[in-house]
Every structure is written in structure tokens, then in C-alpha cells.
Amino acid sequence: MRPTTLVRLALAGTRTDTARVVLTALSALLATLAGLAALTVLAIPTPLATDENRNRWSEQYHNALLVEPGLRGGTAFTLLMLMVPVLALAGQCARLGAPARDRRLAALRLAGATPGQVTRLVVLETGVAALLGTLVGLGVYLVGRDLLHRPDARGQLALPTDVLPSTGVLVGVVLGLPVVAALATALMLRTVTTSPLGVSRKAARERGPGPWAGLLIGAGVVSFAVIRPVVYRFDDSEELAWLVPLLFAVGALAAMIGVVIGTGWISYHCGRLLRRHARRAPALLAAGRLMADPWAGSRTFAALLAALIFGGGAAAQRAYFATKDQLEREQSRLVGVDGGANPFYLSTMDLVDGAVAVAILIATGGLIVALVEGIVARRLAYAALVATGVPRATLSRSVAWQALAPAVPAILLALTVGTLLGQGLQAEVSAGGGSTTICEASAALCADPATSGQYTRIVQIPEVQRAVPVPLEHLAWLGAGALAAVLVTIGVGLLFLRVSTALDELRAA
């Protein structure tokens, strides 16, 4: 099959195929913007130390996250975390209209195409859609960079619009994301062989998922718990400087994978509980679906759970900064000094919370795509149930049970793991433990060496330690937002359920 024929077949299809291509391109566009934003932050040059700028700050910006070199890594990491729900959304979009696509691929097999050619066709479709999205994303980034370059009266910038990643980095992002998307598609198709008479898959295991995902979660929590002892033990060792970021990356990845995989275990056992205790048809139908495909919950909620883990860790860090600020002000009042609040870190956490909110919003889009895809894929079964007399309201409640039963415990698990990771970094706050000099006179008397000694006294500040509280209120808001996202998804899915249960669907069988 010639390359031009492959491209023409990849661009052909129904409206569902067009929607899949558009959503895949949109996901690639969002991922490109998030990646380029993070790389732009990392591309900010650090000036040499001078007498006027010993801290090597980039004073052309007025945002401390960009000014201080030590804060740019965390800012870039936060931006990169936005790529997680975007890539999960791309994975959900790739499954949209899968049954119709499988029938189209089977027709190509009947026409003489080989399994390898069919696989290359699907990979090319995803790669071309992702490439279109990355090219548009690069254009939006370059245009936005020019539009947002607005120095203030002091010549300072709000965003790093004066720097640009290298050409190799830009090309790597624009071409790398489509390659990753194409490879992921090929990986998803490794267990699917399109035959001329349909699609054959490997038989699913009859056993439910095991609880071994808890080992990954435990490994992630332990990795975060040992970061502070490692920092204290090897603070001056340049040879082991790589150990802390390695523990951070491995711990976060292990915890995230553990929670996502653990959702399959939760889905299966929620199905067992519903089948054992439920007495009505909606819950029993949902129980059968949850036990038949427990991994559907892992695929559906992956992006949302990743955002909640990050949000739980951010909530724990906010609680640490708030406790530290409160303790320092109490210590200042104890020695008779008016210690004002330091809002920098708390305002920084506001930006992190904004990133979490955007991630949850993007994950909601992935939830909607996944739920609609599942309903459309089973529309013949739903239409057959309606034809035999099952009310549509029963099917609607069944879909709601199937989504909510694993979602609620999975949300609680993700928030708990995120909080444990955050508190593993900072479990307690300490302040004091030194002395300070206080001059109880006017500024002129204190500045005069002849009189300052008469009004100056040294005050010892006792060292105080306080445990960081669990941010229950913040976690409750995160959980409520995630649950609201699931409810919105269910509402949108039920709109498609009514269309998919039309008796006309049986004529297309």
C-alpha cells in the first residue's frame, strides 16, 4: 500500500472519525502549550553574581516565581503536570468510535489489506492528527508570545516573553508529541488483530484485579518520606545530588500508577458488593458491568485521579506554609515584635491551585469522552434491553451507578495518597531557637551608636515545633469539585444514552 493511499485512508471516515481526529488534535495543541510554557520557564538565563545582585535574580520580571532561579524548577514542574490530564484526554479520544473504526478496518482487510497495513493506518491517523495539533499549538504559542510582551512602567514583564527555547527544543516538542501519540496507539493495538470478519481480542481474565497496587502506593509514600532525611544526610555531597529528584520522580510516578491501577481493584469489588447486596435492576446491571470490565474505571478516571493526587499534595504544602507563617507571627508577638504575614508562598500556592483546577477541568473533558464512548459502543445492547421492555430510566440509573460506585472511593484514595505525599515532605514546622536584638526607642535613637545601647535588649526566642494539620477543608473542596465533575459527566452521558437506545439502532445490527 503506497504512502499516499495510507494518508488518504487515514483522513477518510464518518463524523465520529472526524470528531476523534479533531479531539486528538486539540489534545496535542493543549499538551504543546503546556510543554512549551514549562520549557520557556526553564530557558530563562540566570545572570552572573554581582555586588548589586548577589542572589543572581532575573530582575526583568516582577513575578518571584520567575525572578528566583530556585523556584523555576517547581514552576516548570507544575506546568508539565498539566500535560498529564491532557495526554489522558488524548488517550480517551483515541477510543472514540472504536467499534465503527473496527468495522471499517475489517472492510479494509476484506479488500486485501494486511494486519500490518491496518495498524499503520490507525497509527498514521493518530500521528497526523497530533501533528496538526502541535503545529497549531506552536503557532498559538508564538503569536501569544508577541501579544503578551507588554513591559510595565519599570520595564518588567509579567511572563517570560523575552526568552525562547532553542530551535531544537521547539522541533523536538512539535515532532516528539505526535511520535509518542503514534507509539501509544500502536501499543494499545498490540492485543487487537483485525480479521476480515471482525475484530478478535485476547480473552479477558476471569479473575478480578489483585490488591498489589497498594505496594506501588506504599513505595511512593515511602520515597517521599525519606526525601528529607536524604537531604539532611547528603546535603554537601555533589555525587548524590541526583538522589533527591530521583526519589521525587519515582515516588510520584509509583503513587500515581498505584492509584490508577487500584481503581480497577476498587471497581471490581464495588461490583461484587453491589451484586451481593443490591435488590434493584439498575444496581445489578452496574454490578455486572463493573465486574466484567473493572479496568474501565482505571482508564476513565486516570486523568482526574492524577490531578487529585497533585491537588492533595499541594493542599498539604499549603497547610505547611500557613502553619509556618502562623508560628512565626506568634513567635514575633511573643518577643514584642509585630511580625507581618509573608504572603509569597501562599500566593504561589494559589497559582498551583489554579493549575489543579485547570487539570480537573481538562480531566472532566476526558471523562465525558470516555463515558460517551462507552455508551455508544454498547448502544446495540442498550437498544435491545429497551426493546425487551427495560425502561430507559433503569438504564440511566445503571449508568449513574456504574460511574459513581468506583468514583467516590477512588477520589478519596487519590486525595489521601496526595496528602500523604505532601506531608511526607513536610510533616512538622519549627521556628525560633535563637536570639534577636530589639531597640525600644525611636528610629533616630536606635540608629545613633551613642544612644542605641541604652534602649537595646537581646531576647531569646524559644524553639517551637508544631505538627502540620491535615487540610480537611481544602481536601473537601477538591473532592466536591471532582464529584461535581463526575456528576456533570453522567448528565452529559445520559443525553447520549437516550439517542443510543433508539430502536432504529437494532436495524443497523
C-alpha positions as CSV (number, residue, x, y, z in Angstrom):
1,M,0.0,0.0,0.0
2,R,1.5,3.3,-1.1
3,P,2.0,6.1,1.4
4,T,-0.4,8.4,-0.4
5,T,-3.1,5.7,-0.2
6,L,-2.4,5.3,3.6
7,V,-2.8,9.1,4.1
8,R,-6.0,9.2,2.1
9,L,-7.5,6.3,4.0
10,A,-6.4,7.8,7.3
11,L,-8.2,11.0,6.6
12,A,-11.4,9.2,5.5
13,G,-14.2,8.2,7.8
14,T,-17.5,9.1,9.4
15,R,-18.4,12.1,11.5
16,T,-17.3,10.1,14.6
17,D,-13.9,9.6,13.0
18,T,-13.7,13.3,12.2
19,A,-14.6,14.1,15.9
20,R,-11.9,11.7,17.0
21,V,-9.3,13.5,14.8
22,V,-10.4,16.9,16.0
23,L,-10.3,16.0,19.7
24,T,-6.9,14.3,19.3
25,A,-5.5,17.5,17.6
26,L,-7.0,19.6,20.4
27,S,-5.3,17.4,23.0
28,A,-2.0,17.7,21.2
29,L,-2.5,21.5,21.0
30,L,-3.0,21.8,24.8
31,A,-0.1,19.5,25.5
32,T,2.2,21.6,23.3
33,L,1.2,24.8,25.0
34,A,1.8,23.3,28.5
35,G,5.2,21.8,27.4
36,L,6.4,25.0,25.7
37,A,5.4,27.1,28.7
38,A,7.4,24.8,31.0
39,L,10.4,24.9,28.7
40,T,10.2,28.7,28.4
41,V,10.5,29.0,32.2
42,L,13.5,26.7,32.2
43,A,15.1,28.7,29.3
44,I,15.3,31.9,31.5
45,P,19.0,32.6,31.8
46,T,20.5,33.1,35.3
47,P,22.7,36.2,35.5
48,L,26.1,36.2,37.0
49,A,26.5,37.2,40.6
50,T,27.4,40.9,41.1
51,D,27.7,43.2,44.1
52,E,24.2,44.6,43.3
53,N,22.7,41.2,42.5
54,R,24.4,38.6,44.8
55,N,21.3,36.3,44.6
56,R,21.5,36.1,40.7
57,W,17.9,37.1,40.4
58,S,16.4,37.8,37.0
59,E,15.1,41.2,37.8
60,Q,13.4,41.8,34.4
61,Y,10.3,40.1,35.8
62,H,8.1,41.1,38.6
63,N,6.8,37.6,39.5
64,A,9.0,36.0,42.1
65,L,8.4,32.5,40.5
66,L,10.4,33.8,37.5
67,V,12.8,36.1,39.4
68,E,14.4,33.5,41.7
69,P,16.3,30.7,40.0
70,G,15.4,28.2,42.7
71,L,11.7,28.5,42.1
72,R,11.7,28.0,38.3
73,G,12.0,24.2,38.5
74,G,8.9,23.9,40.6
75,T,7.0,26.3,38.3
76,A,8.0,24.2,35.2
77,F,7.0,21.0,37.0
78,T,3.6,22.4,37.7
79,L,3.2,23.3,34.1
80,L,4.3,19.9,33.0
81,M,1.8,18.3,35.3
82,L,-0.9,19.9,33.2
83,M,0.2,17.6,30.4
84,V,-0.9,14.5,32.4
85,P,-4.6,15.1,32.1
86,V,-4.2,16.4,28.5
87,L,-2.4,13.2,27.5
88,A,-5.0,11.1,29.2
89,L,-7.7,13.1,27.3
90,A,-5.8,12.2,24.1
91,G,-5.9,8.5,25.1
92,Q,-9.7,8.7,25.7
93,C,-10.2,10.5,22.4
94,A,-8.3,7.7,20.6
95,R,-11.0,5.2,21.7
96,L,-13.9,7.3,20.4
97,G,-15.9,5.4,17.8
98,A,-13.8,2.3,18.2
99,P,-16.5,-0.2,17.1
100,A,-17.2,1.7,13.9
101,R,-13.5,2.1,13.2
102,D,-13.0,-1.7,13.8
103,R,-15.8,-2.4,11.2
104,R,-14.1,-0.1,8.7
105,L,-10.7,-1.8,9.3
106,A,-12.4,-5.2,8.8
107,A,-13.7,-4.0,5.5
108,L,-10.1,-3.0,4.5
109,R,-9.0,-6.5,5.5
110,L,-11.7,-7.9,3.2
111,A,-10.3,-5.7,0.4
112,G,-6.9,-7.3,0.8
113,A,-5.1,-5.1,3.4
114,T,-2.6,-6.9,5.7
115,P,-2.8,-6.6,9.6
116,G,0.4,-4.5,9.5
117,Q,-1.1,-2.1,6.9
118,V,-4.2,-1.7,9.0
119,T,-2.1,-1.0,12.1
120,R,0.0,1.6,10.2
121,L,-3.2,3.2,9.0
122,V,-4.5,3.7,12.6
123,V,-1.1,4.9,13.8
124,L,-0.9,7.3,10.9
125,E,-4.3,8.7,11.6
126,T,-3.3,9.5,15.2
127,G,0.1,10.8,14.2
128,V,-1.3,13.2,11.6
129,A,-4.0,14.5,13.9
130,A,-1.4,15.0,16.7
131,L,1.0,16.7,14.3
132,L,-1.7,19.2,13.2
133,G,-2.4,19.9,16.8
134,T,1.3,20.5,17.7
135,L,1.8,22.8,14.7
136,V,-1.3,24.9,15.6
137,G,-0.1,24.9,19.2
138,L,3.3,26.2,18.1
139,G,1.6,28.9,16.2
140,V,-0.6,29.9,19.1
141,Y,2.5,30.0,21.4
142,L,4.5,32.2,19.0
143,V,1.6,34.6,18.4
144,G,0.7,34.7,22.1
145,R,4.3,35.4,23.0
146,D,4.2,38.6,20.9
147,L,0.8,39.7,22.1
148,L,1.7,39.2,25.8
149,H,5.0,41.0,25.6
150,R,3.9,44.1,27.5
151,P,6.6,45.6,29.8
152,D,5.2,47.8,32.7
153,A,6.3,51.3,33.6
154,R,9.5,49.9,35.2
155,G,10.3,47.7,32.2
156,Q,9.4,44.5,34.0
157,L,7.5,41.6,32.4
158,A,4.7,39.5,33.8
159,L,5.6,36.5,31.7
160,P,8.9,35.3,30.2
161,T,8.1,36.6,26.7
162,D,11.7,37.8,26.2
163,V,13.1,34.3,26.0
164,L,12.5,31.4,23.6
165,P,13.6,27.8,23.9
166,S,16.1,26.7,21.3
167,T,15.1,25.6,17.8
168,G,16.0,22.0,18.6
169,V,13.7,22.0,21.6
170,L,10.8,23.5,19.6
171,V,11.3,20.9,16.9
172,G,11.5,18.2,19.5
173,V,8.2,19.1,21.1
174,V,6.4,19.6,17.8
175,L,7.6,16.3,16.3
176,G,8.0,14.4,19.5
177,L,4.4,14.5,20.8
178,P,3.0,13.1,17.5
179,V,5.6,10.3,17.7
180,V,4.6,9.5,21.3
181,A,0.9,9.5,20.3
182,A,1.6,7.2,17.4
183,L,3.6,4.8,19.5
184,A,0.9,4.8,22.2
185,T,-1.7,3.9,19.6
186,A,0.5,1.1,18.4
187,L,0.9,-0.1,21.9
188,M,-2.9,-0.1,22.5
189,L,-3.4,-2.1,19.3
190,R,-0.9,-4.8,20.2
191,T,-3.7,-7.1,21.5
192,V,-6.1,-6.4,18.7
193,T,-5.9,-8.2,15.4
194,T,-8.4,-7.1,12.8
195,S,-9.6,-10.1,10.8
196,P,-11.6,-9.9,7.6
197,L,-14.7,-11.0,9.5
198,G,-14.4,-8.7,12.5
199,V,-12.1,-7.9,15.5
200,S,-10.6,-10.6,17.6
201,R,-9.1,-9.9,21.0
202,K,-7.3,-11.8,23.7
203,A,-9.6,-13.4,26.2
204,A,-10.0,-11.4,29.3
205,R,-9.0,-12.9,32.6
206,E,-11.9,-14.2,34.7
207,R,-10.1,-13.3,38.0
208,G,-10.5,-9.9,39.4
209,P,-7.6,-7.4,39.8
210,G,-5.4,-8.1,42.8
211,P,-4.6,-5.6,45.6
212,W,-0.9,-5.4,44.6
213,A,-1.4,-1.8,43.5
214,G,-1.1,-1.0,47.2
215,L,2.6,-1.9,47.0
216,L,3.1,0.9,44.5
217,I,1.3,3.4,46.6
218,G,3.3,2.4,49.6
219,A,6.6,2.7,47.7
220,G,5.6,6.2,46.6
221,V,4.7,7.3,50.1
222,V,8.0,5.8,51.5
223,S,10.0,7.6,48.7
224,F,8.6,11.0,49.7
225,A,9.1,10.2,53.4
226,V,12.8,9.6,53.0
227,I,13.5,12.7,50.9
228,R,14.1,15.0,54.0
229,P,16.5,12.5,55.7
230,V,18.4,12.1,52.4
231,V,18.6,15.9,52.1
232,Y,20.0,16.3,55.7
233,R,22.4,13.3,55.3
234,F,23.8,14.1,51.8
235,D,23.4,17.9,51.7
236,D,27.0,18.6,50.9
237,S,27.5,15.6,48.6
238,E,27.6,16.6,45.0
239,E,27.9,13.0,43.9
240,L,24.5,12.2,45.3
241,A,22.7,15.4,44.2
242,W,20.7,13.3,41.7
243,L,19.2,11.1,44.5
244,V,16.5,13.6,45.7
245,P,15.0,14.3,42.3
246,L,15.1,10.6,41.6
247,L,13.2,9.8,44.8
248,F,10.7,12.6,44.0
249,A,10.1,11.4,40.4
250,V,9.9,7.7,41.2
251,G,7.7,8.2,44.3
252,A,5.2,10.4,42.4
253,L,5.1,8.0,39.4
254,A,4.7,4.9,41.6
255,A,1.9,6.5,43.7
256,M,0.1,7.8,40.6
257,I,0.3,4.4,38.8
258,G,-0.8,2.6,42.0
259,V,-3.9,4.8,42.5
260,V,-4.9,4.4,38.8
261,I,-4.4,0.6,38.8
262,G,-6.0,0.4,42.3
263,T,-9.2,1.9,40.8
264,G,-9.6,-1.4,38.8
265,W,-9.5,-3.3,42.1
266,I,-12.0,-0.8,43.6
267,S,-14.3,-1.2,40.6
268,Y,-14.3,-5.0,40.8
269,H,-15.0,-5.1,44.5
270,C,-17.7,-2.4,44.2
271,G,-19.3,-4.6,41.6
272,R,-19.2,-7.6,44.0
273,L,-20.7,-5.6,46.8
274,L,-23.5,-4.3,44.6
275,R,-24.2,-7.8,43.2
276,R,-24.4,-9.2,46.8
277,H,-26.5,-6.5,48.4
278,A,-28.4,-4.7,45.7
279,R,-32.0,-5.7,45.0
280,R,-33.0,-3.4,42.1
281,A,-32.2,-3.8,38.4
282,P,-30.0,-0.6,38.0
283,A,-27.5,-1.5,40.6
284,L,-27.4,-5.2,39.5
285,L,-26.8,-4.1,35.9
286,A,-24.0,-1.8,37.0
287,A,-22.5,-4.6,39.2
288,G,-22.3,-6.8,36.1
289,R,-20.6,-4.2,34.1
290,L,-18.1,-3.3,36.8
291,M,-17.1,-6.9,37.3
292,A,-16.9,-7.7,33.6
293,D,-14.6,-4.8,32.9
294,P,-13.1,-3.4,36.1
295,W,-10.2,-1.7,34.3
296,A,-12.7,0.7,32.6
297,G,-12.6,2.7,35.8
298,S,-8.8,3.0,35.7
299,R,-8.9,4.2,32.1
300,T,-11.8,6.6,32.7
301,F,-10.6,8.2,35.9
302,A,-6.9,8.2,35.3
303,A,-6.5,11.9,34.5
304,L,-8.9,13.0,37.2
305,L,-7.1,10.9,39.8
306,A,-3.7,12.2,38.7
307,A,-4.9,15.8,39.2
308,L,-6.4,15.0,42.6
309,I,-3.1,13.4,43.8
310,F,-1.3,16.6,42.8
311,G,-4.0,18.7,44.4
312,G,-3.8,16.7,47.6
313,G,-0.1,17.2,47.8
314,A,-0.5,20.9,47.0
315,A,-3.1,21.2,49.8
316,A,-0.6,19.6,52.3
317,Q,2.1,22.1,51.2
318,R,-0.3,25.0,51.6
319,A,-1.1,23.8,55.2
320,Y,2.7,23.7,55.9
321,F,3.2,27.3,54.7
322,A,0.2,28.5,56.6
323,T,1.3,26.8,59.8
324,K,4.8,28.1,59.4
325,D,3.6,31.7,58.8
326,Q,1.3,31.5,61.8
327,L,4.0,30.1,64.1
328,E,6.5,32.8,63.0
329,R,4.0,35.5,63.8
330,E,3.2,34.0,67.2
331,Q,7.0,33.9,67.9
332,S,7.3,37.6,66.8
333,R,4.5,38.7,69.1
334,L,6.0,36.7,71.9
335,V,9.1,38.9,71.9
336,G,7.2,42.1,71.3
337,V,7.8,42.4,67.6
338,D,5.0,42.9,65.1
339,G,5.7,40.1,62.6
340,G,3.6,40.6,59.5
341,A,2.4,37.8,57.3
342,N,4.5,36.5,54.5
343,P,2.1,36.0,51.6
344,F,4.6,34.9,49.0
345,Y,4.4,31.2,49.4
346,L,0.6,31.3,50.0
347,S,0.1,33.3,46.8
348,T,2.3,30.9,45.0
349,M,0.1,28.0,46.2
350,D,-2.8,30.0,44.7
351,L,-1.2,29.6,41.3
352,V,-0.7,25.9,41.9
353,D,-4.4,25.5,42.9
354,G,-5.3,27.3,39.7
355,A,-3.3,24.7,37.8
356,V,-5.1,21.9,39.6
357,A,-8.4,23.4,38.7
358,V,-7.4,23.6,35.1
359,A,-6.3,20.0,35.2
360,I,-9.6,18.9,36.8
361,L,-11.4,20.8,34.0
362,I,-9.4,19.0,31.3
363,A,-9.9,15.7,33.0
364,T,-13.7,16.3,33.0
365,G,-13.5,16.5,29.2
366,G,-11.7,13.2,29.2
367,L,-14.4,11.7,31.5
368,I,-17.2,12.9,29.1
369,V,-15.4,11.4,26.1
370,A,-14.9,8.1,27.9
371,L,-18.4,7.8,29.1
372,V,-20.0,8.8,25.8
373,E,-17.7,6.3,24.0
374,G,-18.8,3.5,26.3
375,I,-22.4,4.3,25.8
376,V,-22.1,4.5,22.0
377,A,-20.0,1.3,21.9
378,R,-22.8,-0.6,23.8
379,R,-25.7,1.1,22.0
380,L,-26.9,-2.2,20.4
381,A,-27.1,-3.9,23.9
382,Y,-28.9,-0.9,25.4
383,A,-31.3,-0.8,22.4
384,A,-32.0,-4.5,22.8
385,L,-32.8,-4.0,26.5
386,V,-35.2,-1.2,25.7
387,A,-36.9,-3.4,23.1
388,T,-37.4,-6.2,25.6
389,G,-39.2,-3.8,28.0
390,V,-36.4,-2.3,30.2
391,P,-37.3,1.3,31.0
392,R,-34.8,3.9,29.9
393,A,-34.8,5.3,33.4
394,T,-33.5,2.0,34.7
395,L,-30.6,2.2,32.2
396,S,-29.9,5.8,33.2
397,R,-29.7,4.9,36.9
398,S,-27.5,1.9,35.9
399,V,-25.0,4.2,34.1
400,A,-25.0,6.5,37.2
401,W,-24.3,3.6,39.5
402,Q,-21.5,2.4,37.2
403,A,-19.8,5.8,37.3
404,L,-20.4,6.8,40.9
405,A,-19.7,3.5,42.7
406,P,-16.0,3.4,41.9
407,A,-15.5,7.1,41.6
408,V,-16.3,8.0,45.2
409,P,-13.7,5.6,46.8
410,A,-11.2,6.3,44.1
411,I,-11.4,10.1,44.7
412,L,-11.0,9.5,48.5
413,L,-8.0,7.3,47.8
414,A,-6.3,9.8,45.4
415,L,-6.8,12.7,47.9
416,T,-5.4,10.5,50.8
417,V,-2.4,9.5,48.8
418,G,-1.7,13.1,47.7
419,T,-1.9,14.3,51.2
420,L,0.4,11.6,52.5
421,L,3.0,12.5,49.8
422,G,2.8,16.2,50.7
423,Q,3.1,15.5,54.5
424,G,5.9,13.1,53.8
425,L,7.9,16.2,52.6
426,Q,6.9,18.5,55.5
427,A,5.3,16.8,58.5
428,E,6.1,19.5,61.1
429,V,7.1,23.1,61.4
430,S,9.8,24.5,63.7
431,A,10.5,28.1,64.5
432,G,12.7,30.1,67.0
433,G,15.7,28.6,68.7
434,G,17.8,31.8,68.5
435,S,18.0,35.3,69.8
436,T,17.1,38.7,68.4
437,T,18.0,42.3,69.2
438,I,15.2,44.7,69.9
439,C,15.6,48.5,70.2
440,E,12.7,50.1,72.2
441,A,13.1,53.7,71.0
442,S,12.6,55.9,68.0
443,A,14.4,55.2,64.8
444,A,16.8,58.1,65.3
445,L,17.8,56.9,68.8
446,C,18.3,53.4,67.6
447,A,20.4,54.4,64.7
448,D,22.7,56.6,66.9
449,P,25.6,54.4,68.3
450,A,25.8,56.7,71.3
451,T,22.2,56.1,72.5
452,S,21.2,52.8,70.9
453,G,22.8,50.7,73.7
454,Q,20.5,52.3,76.3
455,Y,17.4,51.1,74.5
456,T,18.6,47.8,73.1
457,R,18.0,44.4,74.6
458,I,18.6,40.8,73.5
459,V,15.6,38.5,73.6
460,Q,16.0,34.7,73.5
461,I,13.4,33.0,71.2
462,P,12.5,29.5,72.3
463,E,12.3,26.8,69.6
464,V,8.8,25.6,69.0
465,Q,7.7,22.7,66.8
466,R,4.2,22.1,65.6
467,A,2.7,19.3,63.5
468,V,1.2,20.3,60.2
469,P,-2.6,19.8,60.3
470,V,-4.4,17.8,57.7
471,P,-6.1,20.3,55.4
472,L,-9.6,18.8,55.6
473,E,-11.4,21.8,54.3
474,H,-9.2,22.2,51.2
475,L,-9.4,18.4,50.6
476,A,-13.2,18.6,50.9
477,W,-13.4,21.3,48.3
478,L,-11.2,19.2,46.0
479,G,-13.3,16.1,46.5
480,A,-16.5,18.1,45.9
481,G,-15.2,19.6,42.7
482,A,-14.1,16.1,41.5
483,L,-17.5,14.6,42.4
484,A,-19.3,17.5,40.6
485,A,-17.1,16.8,37.5
486,V,-18.3,13.1,37.6
487,L,-22.0,14.2,38.0
488,V,-21.7,16.6,35.1
489,T,-20.2,13.8,33.1
490,I,-23.0,11.5,34.0
491,G,-25.5,14.2,32.9
492,V,-23.9,14.6,29.5
493,G,-23.7,10.8,29.1
494,L,-27.4,10.4,29.8
495,L,-28.2,12.7,26.9
496,F,-26.4,10.3,24.5
497,L,-28.0,7.3,26.2
498,R,-31.4,8.4,25.1
499,V,-30.2,8.6,21.5
500,S,-28.3,5.4,21.6
501,T,-31.3,3.4,22.9
502,A,-33.5,4.2,19.9
503,L,-35.0,1.1,18.3
504,D,-33.5,2.2,15.0
505,E,-30.1,1.0,16.3
506,L,-31.3,-2.6,16.1
507,R,-31.8,-2.3,12.3
508,A,-28.1,-1.4,12.0
509,A,-27.0,-4.6,13.8
